[in-house]
Amino acid sequence: MRIARIIPKIEDKKNGSVDLTLLDPLLEKFKGKKGNLIPLLQGTQDLYGYIPRQAFEKISGATGIELSEMYGVATFYAQFRLHPAGKHIIKVCHGTACHVQNAKSITESLKEALKIADGETTPDGLFTLESVACLGCCSLAPVMMIGDETYGKLTGNEAVKIVKNIRIRENN
């Protein structure tokens, strides 16, 4: 289950600063606990929608964990983001069943329509496109998920139409 993104003013777009005071309760909760790195990174991402560099620095200062160790963990696990994600995350399944049913055409159509590469976010911050290993909906292959909504037996054109309808709803 994906946690809803927090949209309050946590980042000043002009100078890229982040409200680091939001981390204080999280740091207090895990202070001195063994194996606290992953829960700290998860909690930080829950707060900001990604893990800002300033948050890494604050966590390092509070825990003594080296920045290199934190970045090593954050880049190893696919769950962590180092850049802001879009309001709607489009996950296109590329597992075996979806691959055989031409999931590549869905990703390619979405990349072309959104004018972004896999893993990128549209300039308006509305969509992030991600290829994933499996969504567990093999009987619906090829599949994509947007938020909690699953769309199956898709073509590239159908996927683009779904995204366009979301954009229309968002702009109204």
C-alpha positions, -999 to +999 in steps of 0.1 A: +000+000+000+014+034-010+013+061+016-003+094+005+023+121-002+024+150+022+019+182+002+023+209+029+050+235+024+080+214+033+104+227+007+110+262-004+113+259-042+133+291-045+163+280-025+156+242-022+156+244+016+136+217+035+119+221+069+142+198+089+123+202+121+099+176+108+126+151+114+130+158+151+102+134+164+116+106+141+151+111+153+139+110+189+119+078+183+149+059+169+176+076+190+202+050+201+183+020+187+203-006+169+194-011+132+177+023+130+190+034+095+163+018+074+134+029+096+149+064+097+151+065+059+116+052+055+102+077+080+120+105+062+106+095+029+071+093+044+075+129+056+089+144+024+080+120-004+117+115-010+149+118+010+164+153+006+202+157+009+197+180+039+178+152+057+207+128+051+230+154+066+208+159+097+204+122+102+241+117+099+248+144+125+222+131+149+231+094+147+268+094+137+260+072+107+283+081+078+267+098+047+283+072+025+267+044+045+233+060+043+236+067+005+247+031+001+216+018+017+193+044+000+206+036-035+206-002-029+169-005-021+144+005-048+119+017-022+140+049-015+138+080-036+165+107-038+144+131-058+108+143-055+082+120-071+051+131-090+017+133-074+007+102-094+032+074-097+027+052-128+041+017-123+043-004-154+049-041-148+077-057-167+075-092-150+075-122-173+038-123-181+036-086-188+069-087-208+055-115-230+023-094-235+044-064-247+046-042-216+075-024-234+050-008-257+031+006-227+063+021-212+074+035-246+040+051-253+039+067-218+075+080-222+066+096-255+033+111-243+047+124-210+081+134-226+101+118-198+123+088-194+117+058-171+122+069-135+117+106-142+089+130-132+070+154-155+080+191-151+046+199-136+052+173-109+020+154-118+035+120-130+064+098-122+070+068-146+085+036-131+091+002-146+087-024-119+096-061-117+061-074-108+028-061-097+013-095-090-015-092-115-002-117-141-037-127-153-043-091-163-010-087-182+001-063-194-006-042-163+001-007-149-008+008-116-014+045-108-017+050-071-040+022-058-057+017-092-048-012-114-053-012-151-049-045-170-049-060-205-036-026-218-022-013-250+001+016-252-027+038-265-051+028-237-024+036-211-018+071-226-056+077-226-058+068-189-030+093-181-046+120-202-079+116-184-061+119-150-044+151-163-078+165-174-093+158-139-063+174-122-066+206-143-103+210-135 
